[in-house]
Amino acid sequence: QDSLVIMPTGGGKSLCYQLPAVVTDGLAVIISPLIALMADQVAALKSNNVAAEYINSSLSTAGKKEVFQDLEKGRIKLLYISPEKATMPKFIHYIRQKKISLVAIDEAHCVSIWGNDFRPVYAQLPNLLSALNDTAVMALTATADKATQQDICAKLKLKDAEVFLSSFERPNIHLEVRPARGRVQQIIQFVGQHRDQAGIIYCLSRKGTQLMAEKLRAAGVRAAHYHADMTTAERQKVQEAFQKDDLQIVCATIAFGMGIDKSNIRWVIHYNLPKNIESYYQEIGRSGRDGSDAKAILFYNYQDINVFHRFINESEAAEEFKLVQRSKLDRIWEFTQATNCRTNLILNYFGEYRSAACNHCDICTNPPKGFDGTAHAKIAIETCREAHERLTLPLMVDVLRASGRKEIFDLKLNELKTYGAGRDTSRFDWILYITQLINQGLLEIDYTQRSTLKLTSLSAEVSTGNTKVKLTKSNPQKNEPKQKTILLKNQNFDIQLFNLLKTWRKAQAQKEKYPAYLVLSDRVLEQIVTKRPTSLLDLSLISGIGEYKLKKYGKAIILHVQEFITGQKVLKNVKGKSPLDTLQLVREGKTPEHIAKLRQIKKETVYNHLMELFLKGEDIDLQAYITQPLLHEVIEAKKMSGDGHSAAEIAAYIKTPYPIYKIQIALAIIRRRKKETLM
C-alpha cells in the first residue's frame, strides 16, 4: 500500500524504508535530491553491513558501471538515485525489469507548490511510478502542512495512501528567539561557552557567511564558510572537514545542511530570519539528531522581512506562488513575536494541535512580562492617521523619537502632533511594540505600497478608548553561567575517558574513511563513559552497539576502557577496577598466588576476579588453574546433582576432596561452554 510519512528531521524517516528494504526480497529504490545525504546514508548503511549504493551526477562513469554490475548480480538492497536520473527514460526502461520491493521518495514536499522547496523535476516522478505499477510507494517529508500533504498525494498519484503523521516536536532542542542587536558579539560569547561543540550558523547572504566565519576565526574558533558561489571541490572540502570534526562551525547559506546526517551537531543559529517555518524547522533539525540536548537560536530583524518581500516581488514566479510565499513569511514573523509557547505555534502550523507548555522554548522557561500598552498603541495609530498612512515601520519610529532623519523634514513629518511623542521609548522597543500591534491586527503592512503601515477596522476601537491593548517587553538576554573550572573527580574521570574514546574513534574513522559519527555517535560514547563497560557482555547492553559493531569494535573499546580504568589516577574506587588490576597482572605473567601477595588480598578473591571476567567473555585460560580429571569429576557430579546447585553442594558428589574455589572454576568453565553452544 502507498503511504505518506511525515516525521521531523532526525525522527527516523530513513528507518521507515531502510528496514523493510533489508527484510524484503528485491531492490528498494530511494529517490533523494540531496547528493551529500545520499553519500552519508550509503556510508552509514555500509558501516552497518547493509548493501547500498547511489547513482547521481557526482559518480564517475566507471563508478556508475560498477553499480550497475552489482545490480545485475543482485548484490544491492537499497539504491539511492537523484530525481533527475530516476526520471530518465533509459533508467525507467532498465529498472522496470528488476524486482523492486518499494520506491521511497524523500523530501516529497518538493513536488508541491505549497512546499518550501518546489522542484519541477519531482512532477515527472509519476512516469517512473507508473512503470512500476504494482510497487508500493512511500513518500517522506519532514515539513508539510495540510495543504502540502494533500498536494503530495495528488501530484505523485499515490493510491489510497495511508498517512503516518508523527509528532513534529523535538523535545531535546531548546528554542530561543532573540532580537538582532549585537548578534555577532552574542554569537561569539555563545560559542565561547560551548567550546568544541559542533554547530551551524545560517546567514541570508553569501558575504554574511564569510564575514561571520572570519570573526569566529579571529576569536580562535575552527570555522569556515559555505555557499553556492564556492566550487564543488571547495564545498566538499568544508563539508568533509565538518563531518570529521576538524571544523567546529560552518557559517552557511541554506545551501548547507540539507544533506548533512551528522549526529553530534549541538546547536544551530539563524543569523537572519528564515523565509518560512518549514525552512526554520528543517534547519534546526540538523542539531541533536543523536537525541542529546541541543539548542536553536534565531535572531530576528525587521529588515529581513523587507529583503524577503523584495525577493518575492522581483521573482518571475506565478502570482499564486508569490501569494503562498508571502503568507508563509507572515507566519515566521509571527513566530518571532510569539508571547505563548513557540513549540505549540510550530505544531499548530503543521496541524498538530496542543495547548500545554513545551518547557523547552524561551517563552515557557522565561515568560515575557506584559503591561498595559494602550498609550503606546494610541500614539502609533494617531501617527499613522496623521501621516495619511504613508510611513514605513522604521520611518514611524524615527518620527516618534524625533530623529534628525532628512526624510522627516522633506516630508514635513516634523509638523505632526505626535512628532517626538515617543522619544522616551527606545528605538528597539518601538519596533517591538509596533510589530505586536501588527500581529494583533491594530495596524497592517501594505507590501504593495513600499511596506507602508495602514490602519485597520480595529484601529478606531483603540483610538476611542473602547479597547485596551496588552504589550510585552522583551526579556533581557541572560548570559549563560560560565562553566566551572573546578570539576568533581567523577566529572574529570568522565571527560578524560570521553576524550580518549573520541581520539580512538577519530583514528578508526580515518582508517575506514568514514565520518567519525558513523563509527559511533557521541551519544553512544556518552553511554560507554557513564556505564564504563569492562567486558563485551557489558558493552553489548549499550544502546547503539549492535551485533555487527560489537564484533567490529568491541575488543578495541573494551581494551581502551580497561586500560584507562587501571591506569588513571583520578578515582581510587572505580566499579570493576579491582578485577581489571588482577587481569593486568595475569597478563604480565604473574600467578594468582603472587598476585594475592602483591595486592594483599586473598587468593580466592583473585580467582573470583578471573571467573567474573571469564564469564563476561574475557579471554582468560581458566583451564590452566585446574586439572582435566577435576573438570571431568565436576561435570559428572553436576549431572547427578541436577542444575542450579552451588559449588559446596556439588562437592558432596565428588569423592576427591578439592578446594571450593577450584570447583567454582570448573563450574565457570562449564557455564561458559554451555552458553557458547547455545549461541
C-alpha positions as CSV (number, residue, x, y, z in Angstrom):
1,Q,0.0,0.0,0.0
2,D,1.2,3.5,-0.8
3,S,2.0,5.8,2.2
4,L,2.8,9.3,3.1
5,V,5.2,9.6,6.1
6,I,5.6,13.0,7.9
7,M,8.2,13.0,10.6
8,P,10.5,15.7,11.9
9,T,14.2,15.8,10.8
10,G,16.0,13.3,12.9
11,G,12.8,11.5,13.8
12,G,13.6,8.2,12.0
13,K,12.2,8.7,8.5
14,S,15.1,6.8,6.8
15,L,14.4,3.8,9.0
16,C,10.8,3.6,7.7
17,Y,12.1,2.5,4.3
18,Q,15.5,1.0,5.2
19,L,14.1,-1.7,7.5
20,P,11.5,-3.0,5.1
21,A,14.1,-2.8,2.3
22,V,16.5,-5.1,4.2
23,V,13.9,-7.7,5.2
24,T,12.1,-7.8,1.9
25,D,13.1,-9.6,-1.3
26,G,14.1,-7.4,-4.2
27,L,15.7,-3.9,-4.6
28,A,14.4,-0.7,-2.9
29,V,14.8,2.4,-5.0
30,I,15.2,5.6,-2.9
31,I,14.7,9.0,-4.7
32,S,16.7,11.7,-3.0
33,P,17.5,15.2,-4.3
34,L,20.4,15.7,-1.9
35,I,23.7,14.3,-3.2
36,A,25.6,14.7,0.1
37,L,22.9,13.0,2.1
38,M,22.9,10.1,-0.4
39,A,26.6,9.6,0.2
40,D,26.2,9.9,4.0
41,Q,23.3,7.4,4.2
42,V,25.0,4.9,1.9
43,A,28.2,5.1,4.1
44,A,26.1,4.7,7.2
45,L,24.4,1.6,5.8
46,K,27.7,0.1,4.7
47,S,29.1,0.7,8.1
48,N,26.3,-1.4,9.4
49,N,26.9,-4.2,6.9
50,V,23.9,-3.3,4.6
51,A,24.4,-3.4,0.8
52,A,23.6,0.0,-0.5
53,E,24.8,2.2,-3.4
54,Y,23.9,5.5,-5.1
55,I,23.6,7.0,-8.6
56,N,23.9,10.7,-9.1
57,S,25.9,13.3,-11.0
58,S,28.9,13.1,-8.6
59,L,29.6,9.5,-9.7
60,S,32.2,8.8,-12.4
61,T,31.4,6.7,-15.5
62,A,33.5,3.9,-14.0
63,G,31.6,4.2,-10.7
64,K,28.2,4.0,-12.4
65,K,29.3,1.0,-14.4
66,E,30.3,-0.8,-11.1
67,V,27.0,0.0,-9.5
68,F,25.1,-1.5,-12.5
69,Q,27.3,-4.6,-12.4
70,D,26.4,-5.1,-8.7
71,L,22.7,-4.5,-9.6
72,E,22.9,-7.3,-12.2
73,K,24.4,-9.6,-9.7
74,G,21.8,-8.8,-7.1
75,R,24.3,-7.5,-4.6
76,I,22.4,-4.3,-3.7
77,K,19.4,-4.0,-1.4
78,L,19.0,-0.2,-1.5
79,L,19.7,2.0,-4.5
80,Y,19.7,5.8,-3.9
81,I,19.2,7.9,-7.0
82,S,18.6,11.6,-7.8
83,P,15.2,12.5,-9.3
84,E,16.9,13.8,-12.4
85,K,18.5,10.3,-13.1
86,A,15.4,8.4,-11.9
87,T,13.1,10.1,-14.5
88,M,15.3,9.4,-17.5
89,P,13.6,7.1,-20.0
90,K,16.7,4.9,-20.1
91,F,16.7,4.3,-16.4
92,I,12.9,3.7,-16.3
93,H,13.2,1.1,-19.0
94,Y,16.1,-0.6,-17.1
95,I,14.6,-0.6,-13.6
96,R,11.1,-1.9,-14.6
97,Q,12.8,-5.2,-15.5
98,K,14.0,-5.7,-11.9
99,K,12.2,-7.0,-8.8
100,I,11.5,-3.8,-6.9
101,S,10.5,-4.2,-3.3
102,L,9.5,-0.5,-2.8
103,V,10.0,3.0,-4.0
104,A,10.8,5.7,-1.4
105,I,10.6,9.4,-2.3
106,D,12.5,11.5,0.2
107,E,11.9,15.3,0.5
108,A,8.4,14.7,-1.1
109,H,7.3,18.2,-0.4
110,C,9.5,19.2,-3.4
111,V,6.6,18.1,-5.7
112,S,4.2,20.7,-4.2
113,I,3.9,24.4,-4.9
114,W,2.8,24.7,-1.3
115,G,6.0,23.2,-0.1
116,N,9.0,25.2,0.9
117,D,11.3,23.9,-1.8
118,F,9.3,23.3,-5.0
119,R,11.3,21.4,-7.7
120,P,9.7,20.8,-11.1
121,V,11.6,17.5,-11.7
122,Y,9.6,15.9,-8.9
123,A,6.5,16.4,-11.0
124,Q,8.0,13.9,-13.5
125,L,8.3,11.1,-10.9
126,P,4.8,9.6,-11.8
127,N,6.5,8.5,-15.1
128,L,8.7,6.2,-13.1
129,L,6.0,5.1,-10.7
130,S,3.5,4.2,-13.4
131,A,6.2,1.9,-15.0
132,L,6.5,0.2,-11.6
133,N,2.7,-0.2,-11.3
134,D,2.4,-2.8,-8.6
135,T,5.2,-1.4,-6.4
136,A,4.4,0.3,-3.1
137,V,5.4,3.9,-2.9
138,M,6.4,5.7,0.3
139,A,6.6,9.5,0.2
140,L,8.5,11.0,3.1
141,T,9.0,14.6,4.3
142,A,9.8,16.5,7.4
143,T,7.9,19.6,6.6
144,A,4.4,19.5,5.2
145,D,1.3,21.4,6.4
146,K,-2.1,20.1,5.5
147,A,-2.2,21.7,2.1
148,T,1.2,20.3,1.2
149,Q,0.2,16.8,2.4
150,Q,-2.8,16.7,0.1
151,D,-0.8,18.1,-2.8
152,I,1.9,15.5,-2.4
153,C,-0.7,12.6,-2.6
154,A,-2.3,14.2,-5.7
155,K,0.8,15.1,-7.6
156,L,2.6,11.8,-7.1
157,K,-0.7,9.9,-7.8
158,L,-0.5,7.8,-4.6
159,K,-3.2,5.1,-4.4
160,D,-5.2,5.1,-1.2
161,A,-2.2,6.4,0.7
162,E,-2.1,5.8,4.4
163,V,-0.8,8.9,6.2
164,F,1.6,8.5,9.1
165,L,1.9,11.8,10.9
166,S,4.5,11.6,13.7
167,S,4.7,14.4,16.3
168,F,6.7,17.4,15.0
169,E,8.0,18.1,18.5
170,R,11.8,17.8,19.1
171,P,11.8,17.9,22.9
172,N,15.6,17.7,23.1
173,I,16.0,21.0,21.2
174,H,15.6,24.2,23.2
175,L,14.1,27.0,21.0
176,E,15.2,30.6,21.6
177,V,14.4,33.8,19.7
178,R,16.5,37.0,20.2
179,P,16.4,40.5,18.7
180,A,19.3,41.1,16.3
181,R,21.0,43.6,18.5
182,G,24.8,42.9,18.8
183,R,24.3,39.4,17.4
184,V,27.9,39.0,16.4
185,Q,29.0,39.6,19.9
186,Q,26.3,37.3,21.3
187,I,27.3,34.5,18.9
188,I,31.0,34.8,19.8
189,Q,30.1,34.7,23.5
190,F,27.8,31.7,23.0
191,V,30.4,29.8,21.1
192,G,32.9,30.5,23.8
193,Q,30.5,28.9,26.3
194,H,30.1,25.9,24.1
195,R,33.7,25.0,23.2
196,D,34.3,22.0,21.0
197,Q,30.6,21.6,20.3
198,A,29.7,21.4,16.6
199,G,27.3,24.0,15.2
200,I,25.9,25.6,12.1
201,I,25.3,29.4,11.7
202,Y,22.8,30.1,8.9
203,C,23.1,33.5,7.1
204,L,21.0,35.1,4.5
205,S,23.8,36.3,2.2
206,R,27.0,34.7,1.0
207,K,29.0,37.7,2.1
208,G,27.4,37.3,5.6
209,T,28.8,33.7,5.9
210,Q,32.3,34.8,5.0
211,L,32.3,37.7,7.5
212,M,30.9,35.6,10.3
213,A,33.4,32.9,9.7
214,E,36.3,35.4,9.7
215,K,35.1,36.9,13.0
216,L,35.0,33.4,14.6
217,R,38.4,32.5,13.3
218,A,39.7,35.8,14.7
219,A,38.3,34.6,18.1
220,G,40.3,31.4,17.8
221,V,37.4,29.2,16.6
222,R,37.7,26.5,13.9
223,A,35.2,27.9,11.5
224,A,34.6,28.1,7.7
225,H,32.0,29.5,5.3
226,Y,29.9,27.6,2.8
227,H,27.8,28.9,0.0
228,A,26.7,28.3,-3.6
229,D,29.4,30.6,-5.2
230,M,32.2,28.2,-4.0
231,T,33.4,25.5,-6.3
232,T,32.2,21.9,-5.8
233,A,35.7,21.0,-4.5
234,E,35.7,23.9,-2.0
235,R,32.3,23.0,-0.7
236,Q,33.1,19.3,-0.4
237,K,36.3,20.1,1.5
238,V,34.4,22.2,4.1
239,Q,31.7,19.5,4.4
240,E,34.2,16.7,4.9
241,A,36.2,18.7,7.5
242,F,33.0,19.4,9.4
243,Q,31.9,15.7,9.3
244,K,35.3,14.6,10.5
245,D,35.2,17.1,13.4
246,D,38.2,19.0,12.0
247,L,35.9,22.1,11.8
248,Q,33.7,23.1,14.8
249,I,31.4,25.5,13.0
250,V,30.2,26.1,9.5
251,C,28.7,29.5,8.6
252,A,26.4,28.9,5.6
253,T,23.6,29.8,3.4
254,I,20.7,27.4,3.3
255,A,22.7,25.5,0.6
256,F,24.4,23.7,3.5
257,G,23.0,21.2,5.9
258,M,20.2,19.7,3.9
259,G,22.5,16.8,3.0
260,I,24.1,16.6,6.4
261,D,23.4,13.5,8.6
262,K,26.0,14.4,11.3
263,S,24.5,13.3,14.6
264,N,26.6,15.4,17.1
265,I,25.6,18.9,16.0
266,R,24.8,20.5,19.3
267,W,23.3,23.9,18.1
268,V,22.0,25.8,15.2
269,I,21.9,29.6,15.0
270,H,20.0,31.6,12.4
271,Y,21.8,34.9,12.0
272,N,18.9,36.1,9.8
273,L,15.2,35.3,9.7
274,P,14.4,32.1,7.7
275,K,11.9,32.5,4.8
276,N,9.3,30.3,6.4
277,I,8.5,27.9,9.3
278,E,9.2,24.9,7.2
279,S,12.8,26.0,6.5
280,Y,13.4,27.0,10.1
281,Y,12.2,23.7,11.5
282,Q,14.1,21.7,8.9
283,E,17.3,23.6,9.6
284,I,17.2,23.4,13.4
285,G,16.5,19.7,12.9
286,R,20.2,19.3,11.9
287,S,21.0,19.6,15.6
288,G,20.5,17.0,18.3
289,R,20.0,14.1,15.9
290,D,21.6,11.7,18.4
291,G,18.8,12.6,20.9
292,S,21.1,14.5,23.3
293,D,20.3,18.1,24.3
294,A,20.6,20.8,21.6
295,K,19.9,24.5,21.2
296,A,18.4,26.6,18.4
297,I,18.8,30.4,18.5
298,L,17.1,32.7,15.9
299,F,18.0,36.3,15.6
300,Y,15.1,38.4,14.1
301,N,15.4,41.8,12.4
302,Y,12.5,43.5,10.6
303,Q,14.8,44.4,7.8
304,D,15.0,40.7,6.8
305,I,11.2,40.8,6.2
306,N,11.7,43.6,3.7
307,V,14.5,41.7,2.0
308,F,12.4,38.6,1.6
309,H,9.4,40.6,0.2
310,R,11.7,42.2,-2.3
311,F,12.9,38.7,-3.4
312,I,9.3,37.5,-3.8
313,N,8.1,40.6,-5.6
314,E,11.1,40.6,-8.0
315,S,10.9,36.9,-8.8
316,E,9.3,35.6,-12.1
317,A,7.2,33.1,-10.3
318,A,3.4,32.9,-10.8
319,E,1.3,35.2,-8.6
320,E,-0.2,32.2,-6.8
321,F,3.2,31.0,-5.8
322,K,4.1,34.6,-4.6
323,L,0.9,34.7,-2.5
324,V,1.8,31.4,-0.8
325,Q,5.4,32.6,0.0
326,R,4.1,35.9,1.5
327,S,1.7,34.0,3.7
328,K,4.4,31.7,4.9
329,L,6.7,34.7,5.6
330,D,4.0,36.3,7.8
331,R,3.8,33.1,9.8
332,I,7.6,33.0,10.6
333,W,7.4,36.7,11.7
334,E,4.5,35.8,14.0
335,F,6.7,33.0,15.4
336,T,9.4,35.5,16.4
337,Q,6.9,37.8,18.1
338,A,5.1,35.0,19.9
339,T,4.1,35.6,23.6
340,N,2.9,32.0,24.1
341,C,4.7,28.6,23.7
342,R,6.8,28.7,20.4
343,T,6.7,24.9,20.1
344,N,2.9,24.9,20.1
345,L,2.9,27.6,17.4
346,I,5.0,25.2,15.2
347,L,2.9,22.2,16.0
348,N,-0.3,24.0,15.2
349,Y,1.2,25.2,11.9
350,F,1.7,21.6,10.9
351,G,-1.7,20.5,12.0
352,E,-0.7,19.1,15.4
353,Y,-2.8,20.9,18.0
354,R,-1.7,21.3,21.6
355,S,-2.1,23.9,24.3
356,A,0.2,22.5,27.1
357,A,3.5,24.2,27.6
358,C,6.5,22.5,26.0
359,N,9.0,23.7,28.6
360,H,11.9,23.7,26.1
361,C,11.4,27.1,24.5
362,D,12.3,30.6,25.8
363,I,8.7,31.6,26.3
364,C,8.0,28.6,28.6
365,T,11.3,28.8,30.5
366,N,11.4,32.6,30.8
367,P,7.9,34.1,30.1
368,P,7.9,37.7,28.8
369,K,6.3,40.4,31.1
370,G,3.1,42.0,29.8
371,F,2.0,45.6,30.5
372,D,-0.9,48.0,29.5
373,G,0.4,49.3,26.2
374,T,-2.8,51.3,25.3
375,A,-0.9,54.6,25.4
376,H,1.8,53.4,23.1
377,A,-0.8,51.9,20.7
378,K,-2.8,55.2,20.6
379,I,0.3,57.2,19.8
380,A,1.3,54.8,17.0
381,I,-2.2,54.7,15.5
382,E,-2.6,58.5,15.6
383,T,0.8,59.0,13.9
384,C,-0.3,56.6,11.1
385,R,-3.5,58.5,10.7
386,E,-1.9,62.0,10.7
387,A,0.8,60.9,8.2
388,H,-2.0,59.7,5.8
389,E,-0.8,56.1,6.1
390,R,2.5,56.7,4.2
391,L,5.0,55.7,6.9
392,T,7.1,52.5,6.9
393,L,7.7,51.0,10.3
394,P,11.3,52.4,10.6
395,L,10.2,55.8,9.5
396,M,7.3,55.8,12.0
397,V,9.8,55.0,14.8
398,D,12.0,57.9,13.7
399,V,9.0,60.3,13.8
400,L,8.0,59.1,17.2
401,R,11.6,59.5,18.5
402,A,12.1,62.9,16.7
403,S,15.3,61.7,14.9
404,G,17.1,64.1,12.6
405,R,16.5,62.0,9.6
406,K,16.4,64.2,6.4
407,E,13.3,62.4,5.0
408,I,11.3,63.6,8.0
409,F,11.9,67.2,7.2
410,D,11.5,66.7,3.5
411,L,8.0,65.3,4.0
412,K,7.3,67.8,6.8
413,L,6.6,64.9,9.2
414,N,8.2,67.1,12.0
415,E,4.9,69.1,11.9
416,L,2.8,66.1,13.1
417,K,1.3,66.5,16.5
418,T,2.9,63.2,17.6
419,Y,6.4,64.1,16.4
420,G,8.7,63.2,19.3
421,A,5.8,61.9,21.4
422,G,7.7,58.6,22.0
423,R,11.2,59.8,22.5
424,D,11.3,58.3,26.0
425,T,10.9,54.8,24.5
426,S,14.0,53.2,22.8
427,R,14.0,52.6,19.1
428,F,14.3,48.8,19.7
429,D,11.2,48.8,22.0
430,W,9.2,50.9,19.5
431,I,9.9,48.3,16.7
432,L,8.9,45.6,19.1
433,Y,5.6,47.3,20.2
434,I,4.6,48.3,16.6
435,T,5.2,44.7,15.5
436,Q,2.9,43.5,18.2
437,L,0.3,45.9,17.1
438,I,0.5,44.5,13.6
439,N,0.2,40.9,15.0
440,Q,-2.9,42.0,17.0
441,G,-4.5,43.4,13.8
442,L,-4.4,47.0,15.0
443,L,-2.1,48.0,12.2
444,E,-1.2,46.3,9.0
445,I,1.6,46.4,6.4
446,D,0.8,47.1,2.8
447,Y,3.6,45.3,0.9
448,T,2.2,46.6,-2.4
449,Q,2.8,50.2,-1.3
450,R,6.5,50.0,-0.2
451,S,5.7,48.2,3.1
452,T,3.8,51.3,4.5
453,L,1.7,51.0,7.6
454,K,-2.1,51.2,7.3
455,L,-5.0,51.4,9.7
456,T,-7.4,48.5,10.1
457,S,-11.0,48.2,11.2
458,L,-9.8,47.6,14.8
459,S,-7.6,50.8,14.9
460,A,-10.6,53.1,15.8
461,E,-11.5,51.0,18.8
462,V,-8.2,51.8,20.4
463,S,-8.3,55.5,19.4
464,T,-11.7,55.9,21.1
465,G,-10.6,54.2,24.2
466,N,-13.0,51.2,23.8
467,T,-10.2,48.7,23.6
468,K,-7.3,48.1,26.0
469,V,-4.0,46.9,24.4
470,K,-1.6,44.5,26.1
471,L,2.0,44.6,25.0
472,T,5.0,42.6,26.2
473,K,8.5,43.8,26.9
474,S,11.5,41.8,25.5
475,N,13.3,39.7,28.1
476,P,16.9,40.9,28.7
477,Q,19.3,38.3,27.4
478,K,20.6,36.3,30.3
479,N,24.2,35.2,29.9
480,E,24.7,31.5,30.5
481,P,26.7,30.8,33.6
482,K,30.4,30.3,32.9
483,Q,31.5,26.7,33.0
484,K,33.1,25.8,36.3
485,T,36.8,25.4,36.1
486,I,36.9,23.1,39.2
487,L,35.4,19.8,38.2
488,L,34.4,17.0,40.6
489,K,36.6,13.9,40.3
490,N,33.9,11.9,38.7
491,Q,33.4,14.6,36.0
492,N,37.2,14.8,35.4
493,F,37.2,11.0,35.0
494,D,34.3,11.0,32.6
495,I,35.8,13.9,30.5
496,Q,39.2,12.1,30.2
497,L,37.6,8.8,29.2
498,F,35.3,10.5,26.7
499,N,38.2,12.3,25.1
500,L,40.2,9.1,24.9
501,L,37.3,7.3,23.2
502,K,36.9,10.3,20.8
503,T,40.6,10.1,19.8
504,W,40.2,6.3,19.2
505,R,37.0,6.9,17.1
506,K,38.7,9.6,15.0
507,A,41.6,7.3,14.2
508,Q,39.2,4.5,13.4
509,A,37.2,6.7,11.1
510,Q,40.3,7.9,9.3
511,K,41.3,4.3,8.7
512,E,37.8,3.4,7.4
513,K,37.4,6.7,5.5
514,Y,34.1,7.4,7.3
515,P,33.0,10.4,9.3
516,A,33.6,9.8,13.0
517,Y,29.9,9.8,13.9
518,L,29.3,6.8,11.6
519,V,31.8,4.7,13.7
520,L,29.9,5.5,16.9
521,S,27.8,8.5,17.8
522,D,28.6,10.9,20.6
523,R,25.5,9.6,22.5
524,V,26.9,6.0,22.4
525,L,30.3,7.3,23.6
526,E,28.5,9.1,26.4
527,Q,26.8,5.8,27.4
528,I,30.1,4.0,27.4
529,V,31.6,6.7,29.7
530,T,28.6,6.6,32.1
531,K,28.3,2.8,32.3
532,R,32.0,2.0,31.9
533,P,31.7,-1.5,30.4
534,T,34.7,-3.7,31.2
535,S,33.6,-6.7,29.1
536,L,32.0,-7.5,25.8
537,L,28.9,-8.6,27.6
538,D,28.6,-5.2,29.4
539,L,29.2,-3.4,26.1
540,S,26.5,-5.4,24.3
541,L,23.9,-3.9,26.6
542,I,24.5,-0.4,25.5
543,S,22.0,1.1,23.0
544,G,23.7,1.7,19.7
545,I,26.1,-1.3,20.0
546,G,24.5,-4.0,17.8
547,E,25.9,-7.4,16.9
548,Y,27.9,-6.0,13.9
549,K,29.5,-3.1,15.7
550,L,30.2,-5.3,18.8
551,K,32.1,-7.7,16.6
552,K,33.9,-4.9,14.7
553,Y,34.8,-2.5,17.5
554,G,34.1,-4.3,20.8
555,K,37.5,-5.6,21.7
556,A,39.2,-2.3,20.9
557,I,36.7,-0.3,23.0
558,I,36.9,-2.7,26.0
559,L,40.7,-2.6,25.9
560,H,40.7,1.2,25.9
561,V,38.2,1.3,28.8
562,Q,40.1,-1.3,30.8
563,E,43.5,0.3,30.3
564,F,42.1,3.7,31.2
565,I,40.4,2.5,34.4
566,T,43.6,0.6,35.6
567,G,45.9,3.4,34.5
568,Q,44.1,6.6,35.7
569,K,44.9,8.3,39.0
570,V,41.7,10.4,39.3
571,L,39.4,8.0,41.2
572,K,40.6,5.4,43.7
573,N,37.4,3.2,43.7
574,V,36.0,2.7,40.2
575,K,33.5,-0.1,39.8
576,G,35.2,-3.0,38.1
577,K,38.7,-1.7,38.7
578,S,39.9,-4.4,41.1
579,P,39.2,-7.3,38.8
580,L,40.9,-5.4,36.0
581,D,44.0,-4.8,38.1
582,T,44.1,-8.6,38.7
583,L,43.7,-9.2,35.0
584,Q,46.6,-6.8,34.2
585,L,48.9,-8.7,36.5
586,V,47.9,-12.1,34.9
587,R,48.7,-10.6,31.5
588,E,52.1,-9.7,32.9
589,G,52.6,-13.5,33.7
590,K,52.1,-13.5,37.4
591,T,50.4,-16.4,39.2
592,P,47.3,-16.0,41.3
593,E,49.3,-16.7,44.5
594,H,51.8,-14.0,43.6
595,I,49.0,-11.5,42.7
596,A,47.4,-12.2,46.1
597,K,50.6,-11.3,47.9
598,L,51.2,-8.2,45.7
599,R,47.7,-6.8,46.2
600,Q,47.3,-8.0,49.8
601,I,44.1,-9.8,49.0
602,K,43.0,-13.5,49.4
603,K,43.9,-16.0,46.8
604,E,40.2,-16.9,46.4
605,T,39.5,-13.2,45.7
606,V,42.0,-13.3,42.8
607,Y,40.2,-16.4,41.4
608,N,36.8,-14.7,41.8
609,H,38.1,-11.8,39.8
610,L,39.2,-14.1,37.0
611,M,36.0,-16.1,37.0
612,E,33.9,-12.9,36.9
613,L,35.8,-11.6,33.8
614,F,35.8,-15.0,32.2
615,L,32.0,-15.3,32.4
616,K,31.7,-11.9,30.8
617,G,33.6,-13.1,27.8
618,E,37.2,-12.1,28.7
619,D,39.9,-14.3,27.1
620,I,41.3,-16.0,30.2
621,D,42.6,-19.6,30.3
622,L,40.9,-20.8,33.5
623,Q,41.6,-24.4,32.5
624,A,45.2,-23.7,33.4
625,Y,44.2,-23.5,37.1
626,I,42.6,-26.9,37.4
627,T,43.3,-30.4,36.1
628,Q,41.3,-32.2,33.4
629,P,40.3,-35.0,35.9
630,L,38.8,-32.4,38.3
631,L,36.8,-30.8,35.5
632,H,35.5,-34.3,34.4
633,E,34.5,-35.1,38.0
634,V,32.6,-31.8,38.4
635,I,30.8,-32.4,35.1
636,E,29.7,-35.9,36.3
637,A,28.7,-34.5,39.8
638,K,26.7,-31.8,38.2
639,K,24.7,-34.4,36.2
640,M,24.0,-36.3,39.3
641,S,23.0,-33.3,41.4
642,G,21.0,-31.5,38.8
643,D,21.4,-28.0,37.5
644,G,21.4,-24.9,39.8
645,H,23.3,-26.3,42.8
646,S,26.2,-24.4,44.4
647,A,29.8,-25.5,44.4
648,A,29.5,-26.6,48.0
649,E,26.5,-28.9,47.2
650,I,28.3,-30.3,44.2
651,A,31.3,-31.1,46.3
652,A,29.2,-33.7,48.1
653,Y,29.0,-35.8,44.9
654,I,32.8,-35.7,44.4
655,K,35.0,-38.4,46.0
656,T,38.2,-36.4,45.8
657,P,38.4,-33.5,48.3
658,Y,39.0,-30.4,46.1
659,P,39.1,-26.8,47.4
660,I,35.8,-25.0,46.8
661,Y,37.4,-22.3,44.6
662,K,38.6,-25.0,42.2
663,I,35.1,-26.5,41.9
664,Q,33.9,-22.9,41.2
665,I,36.4,-22.5,38.4
666,A,35.2,-25.8,36.9
667,L,31.6,-24.6,37.1
668,A,32.5,-21.3,35.4
669,I,34.1,-23.2,32.5
670,I,31.0,-25.5,32.2
671,R,28.7,-22.4,32.3
672,R,30.5,-20.6,29.5
673,R,30.8,-23.7,27.3
674,K,27.0,-24.2,27.6
675,K,26.4,-20.5,26.7
676,E,28.7,-20.7,23.7
677,T,27.0,-23.9,22.5
678,L,23.5,-22.2,22.7
679,M,24.8,-19.2,20.7
